Each structure stands twice: as structure tokens, then as C-alpha cells.
Amino acid sequence: MSTQSLPAEKRRRASVGGAAALASLLVLLPAASASAAEHVWYYGDTASSVTRYEPASSQTKQRSGVNAEVFNISSTAQTTVWLGSYYTTGGYSANLTGPLGYSVTKAKWVWLISPNDPGKLPFRVAITRPGGGGMRAAESEPEIGKEAHLAAVDGTAFRVDYGDDRVTLFADSGDFSGSTWASLDDFEKHGITIRFAGPNGAVQAHLLPDGFASADELAALGLTSIGENLYLGSTDVKSGIVEIPSAEAARDGRGALQLAIYGDPGA
């Protein structure tokens, strides 16, 4: 089945199977939707590892946040947004909020399987601010599920929101908050990884579903348990996908589990 024949939400999250597949993938730009009072400064096809810089015409608008999303790919994507010198890195989505001001933004996505693949996918970047302020008003408010505080490490607090169709992981430090979300299906297969660089430096954390892997299997990867299903990882790593040959996953037919690891996103 082609990605274009899937329902809209599933089409956005169709997994890409190889480098050639991404290069030849024919995509349609999905209808834009606003998640807050926002100004979309980029919305178009973009190749992996290409940084999009906020245009001068957008920099005159006040903002308190920036978000980006790449479509038609699974959690093998790495998306980063910058608000001034701070950033959030997530899977196919990344969000960062901070004080209201004029901090310049930029964004990029990387295909972890083949970072320099020339194929292009739809990519959307927007700045946000509370209320209208001349920006596009939200069309609908996101559904809020069960939110829980998980842990705090070195000045950064982690919390999670379990919604009806997605799981969102937040990292909060001072006046800044980063987040990334994944569909329930992707969460069960990959968990969620967030890399957040705020006022207290860079941290990387992994939120995993129940029964994802044993504590010993995760400890072997250098992950430290800091809360319920939440693990702290090193920031001194290279980006990639780590396969965990979990015995429990093998028993229920899932095979090797895949966990995203995010290195320094660079410029």
C-alpha cells in the first residue's frame, strides 16, 4: 500500500524502508493545522540534514516558542528546533518555548538511517506566542490526557502527557520547556527520546513503554533509571538507532526493539 492511500494521520507516520525509498518517495503536502497562535515561516519539501533559517520578514514578530514537524516518516527521524542558543531535539516533532521576545529560530530534520539521503519530505516550522498578537489563531486545542511528573535531574524536570492518540515528553528548565511527541504505535516500538539544551545545559532522556526491555539490557547501553520507565542517557554520543534484542520483545513477536539516540544537532 502506498503512503498516499493511507488515512491522513497514518500517512503522516508511514515508515520509510531504505535510502532509495526515501529518495523516490512521492509525497503530498498535508493540510496545515495550527496548534497555537502561530506564524508558519516555512512549509515545504526539505531533504535530510538541511537547516531552515527563519527569514528576516518573520524575525520582526514577537515569539515565545518554535515548533517543527516532518511528515511521512516514523521515529527514525531526528528533528531539532532552536530558539536563540537553546534547542530541543525529538523524533518527527520538536517544540521549544521560552520568554516572549525576538530570539531567532531555525530548524532541521535528519533521517537517522541515511542522514545525507537526497530525498525530500514535507517539513513545517512555526513560531508561536500566547494569544493572538497578529498571528494565526489556533484552529483547535490539543486534547490533554493524563499528565505526570517523572523526575528532575540537574535543574531539568521531566513530565509526560498520555493523550488518546499520542504520548508527549517534556523537559523543563527555568523559563524554557522542550517537548516531542510520538503516536501510540511509534511509542510502543521506539519509545520517545528527547535531547534538550536549556539554561542548565544539555540533557538526553528516554521514555519507554512498559516491558520495552529489562533494566540490565538498558544499563548495558549506559542508560540510568531516573523515574518510572524514564532513563537518562549520555549527551556525548553520535546520533543513530540502537537495536535492543530484548528477550521479552522476542517472546511476544516484536523482535529487536529500536531506540533513537541523538547526538549534538550542530548548526
C-alpha positions in Angstrom: 0.0 0.0 0.0 1.4 3.4 -0.9 1.6 6.2 1.8 -0.9 8.3 -0.3 -3.6 5.7 0.1 -3.5 5.6 3.8 -5.7 7.7 6.0 -4.3 11.2 6.7 -2.9 10.5 10.2 -1.4 7.2 9.3 0.1 8.5 6.0 2.0 11.2 8.0 3.7 8.4 10.0 4.4 5.9 7.3 7.8 4.3 7.9 10.4 4.7 5.1 12.2 1.5 4.4 15.5 2.4 2.8 17.6 5.2 1.3 16.3 4.6 -2.2 12.7 4.5 -0.9 13.1 8.0 0.6 14.7 9.4 -2.5 11.9 8.2 -4.7 9.0 8.8 -2.2 6.2 10.9 -3.8 4.6 12.9 -1.1 1.7 15.3 -0.8 1.8 18.3 1.5 -0.9 17.6 4.2 -3.2 20.4 5.2 -1.6 22.8 7.7 -3.1 22.9 11.1 -2.4 25.4 13.9 -1.5 24.1 17.4 -1.3 27.6 19.0 -1.3 31.2 18.0 1.4 30.9 15.4 3.2 32.1 12.3 4.4 29.4 9.9 7.6 30.7 8.4 8.4 27.5 6.4 6.3 24.8 5.0 7.7 22.8 2.1 9.7 19.8 0.9 13.1 19.5 2.6 15.9 17.0 2.5 17.5 15.4 5.5 20.3 17.4 7.3 19.2 20.7 5.6 18.8 23.6 8.1 16.0 26.0 7.5 16.7 29.5 8.8 14.0 32.0 9.8 13.6 34.7 7.1 14.0 38.3 8.0 10.3 39.0 7.4 9.4 36.7 10.2 12.1 37.9 12.7 10.1 41.1 13.3 7.4 39.2 15.1 7.5 38.5 18.8 7.6 34.8 19.7 7.7 32.7 22.8 8.3 29.4 21.1 9.0 27.4 17.9 7.9 24.0 16.7 8.7 21.8 13.7 7.4 18.6 12.3 8.5 16.3 9.4 5.8 14.2 7.7 5.7 10.8 6.1 8.3 9.2 8.3 8.5 7.1 11.5 10.6 7.6 14.6 13.8 7.1 12.5 13.7 10.9 12.1 15.5 13.4 14.3 14.0 16.9 14.4 15.6 19.9 16.1 14.4 23.5 16.7 16.4 26.4 18.0 15.2 29.4 19.9 18.2 31.6 20.2 21.0 29.4 21.7 18.7 26.8 23.2 17.3 23.8 21.4 15.0 20.8 21.5 15.7 17.6 19.6 13.0 14.9 19.2 11.7 12.4 16.7 9.4 13.7 13.9 8.4 16.6 16.1 10.2 19.1 18.3 8.9 22.1 20.3 10.6 24.7 22.4 9.1 27.6 24.4 10.6 30.4 26.4 10.2 34.0 27.4 8.4 36.3 24.9 10.9 38.1 22.7 12.7 38.1 19.4 15.1 35.2 19.6 15.8 34.0 16.1 14.7 30.5 15.3 15.9 27.7 12.9 15.1 24.0 12.4 16.2 20.9 10.6 15.4 17.2 10.4 17.7 14.2 9.9 17.0 10.7 8.7 18.9 8.6 11.2 19.2 5.7 8.8 20.8 7.7 6.0 21.5 11.4 7.1 22.7 12.5 3.6 19.9 11.0 1.6 18.8 13.5 -1.1 15.1 12.6 -0.9 12.8 15.3 0.4 9.8 15.2 2.8 7.3 17.8 3.9 8.7 19.9 6.7 6.8 22.6 8.7 8.3 25.2 11.0 6.3 27.8 13.0 6.9 30.4 15.8 4.3 30.7 18.5 3.2 33.0 21.2 0.4 33.2 23.8 -2.8 34.7 22.5 -3.3 36.2 19.0 -0.9 39.1 18.7 -1.4 39.3 14.9 -0.5 35.7 14.4 -2.9 33.0 13.2 -5.2 31.8 15.9 -5.4 28.2 16.9 -8.0 26.1 15.0 -8.4 23.6 17.8 -6.8 22.9 21.1 -4.9 19.7 21.5 -6.5 17.0 23.7 -4.9 16.8 27.1 -4.6 13.3 28.6 -3.0 12.1 31.8 0.0 14.2 32.7 2.6 13.0 35.2 5.8 14.5 36.7 8.5 11.9 36.3 11.8 13.2 37.6 14.2 16.1 37.9 17.9 16.0 37.2 20.4 18.8 37.5 17.8 21.6 37.2 15.8 19.9 34.4 12.4 18.4 35.2 10.7 15.8 33.0 7.0 15.2 32.6 4.8 13.2 30.3 1.3 13.6 28.8 -0.5 10.4 27.8 -3.1 11.5 25.2 -5.7 9.5 23.3 -3.5 9.1 20.2 -0.1 10.3 21.2 2.5 10.5 24.0 4.3 13.7 24.7 7.6 14.0 26.7 8.5 17.4 28.2 11.8 18.7 29.6 11.6 21.9 31.6 14.4 24.2 32.8 13.9 27.7 34.1 11.6 29.6 31.7 12.2 27.1 28.9 10.3 24.0 28.0 11.1 21.5 25.3 8.9 18.7 24.1 8.4 16.0 21.5 5.5 13.7 20.7 5.0 10.3 19.1 2.0 8.3 18.0 1.0 5.5 20.3 2.1 2.9 17.8 5.5 4.5 17.4 5.8 4.9 21.2 5.3 1.1 21.6 8.0 0.3 19.1 10.6 3.0 19.8 9.7 4.8 23.0 10.4 8.6 23.0 13.8 10.3 23.1 14.3 14.0 23.8 17.5 16.0 23.8 17.1 19.4 25.4 19.6 22.2 25.8 18.3 24.9 28.2 19.6 27.2 30.8 21.2 24.3 32.8 22.9 22.7 29.8 22.1 19.7 27.6 20.4 16.5 28.8 19.0 13.5 27.0 16.2 11.3 28.3 14.3 8.2 27.0 10.7 7.4 28.0 9.9 3.7 27.3 6.7 1.8 27.3 6.1 -1.0 29.8 8.1 -4.1 29.1 10.2 -2.4 26.5 13.4 -4.0 27.8 14.9 -5.2 31.0 16.9 -3.0 33.4 20.0 -4.9 32.6 19.6 -4.5 28.8 19.1 -0.8 29.2 22.0 -0.4 31.7 24.3 -2.1 29.1 23.5 0.8 26.8 24.6 3.3 29.5 21.1 4.4 30.4 20.3 5.3 34.0 16.9 4.9 35.5 15.6 8.2 37.0 11.9 7.6 37.1 9.1 5.2 36.1 10.1 4.0 32.6 12.4 7.1 32.3 16.1 6.8 31.6 18.9 9.3 31.4 21.3 8.9 28.5 24.6 10.5 27.7 24.8 13.6 25.5 28.3 12.7 24.3 27.0 10.3 21.6 26.5 10.1 17.9 23.0 10.1 16.5 21.6 6.7 15.5 19.2 3.9 16.1 20.2 1.3 18.7 18.6 -2.2 18.5 17.8 -3.9 21.8 17.5 -7.6 21.4 15.0 -7.8 24.3 14.1 -11.3 25.4 10.6 -10.2 26.4 10.1 -8.5 23.0 11.2 -11.7 21.2 8.6 -13.7 23.2 5.7 -11.5 22.1 6.8 -11.3 18.5 8.2 -7.7 18.4 11.7 -8.7 17.6 14.6 -6.3 18.3 13.4 -3.0 19.7 14.7 0.2 18.3 15.7 3.2 20.4 16.8 6.6 18.9 19.9 8.2 20.3 20.5 11.9 19.5 24.0 13.5 19.2 24.8 17.2 19.2 22.5 18.6 16.4 25.1 21.1 15.3 24.2 24.2 13.4 
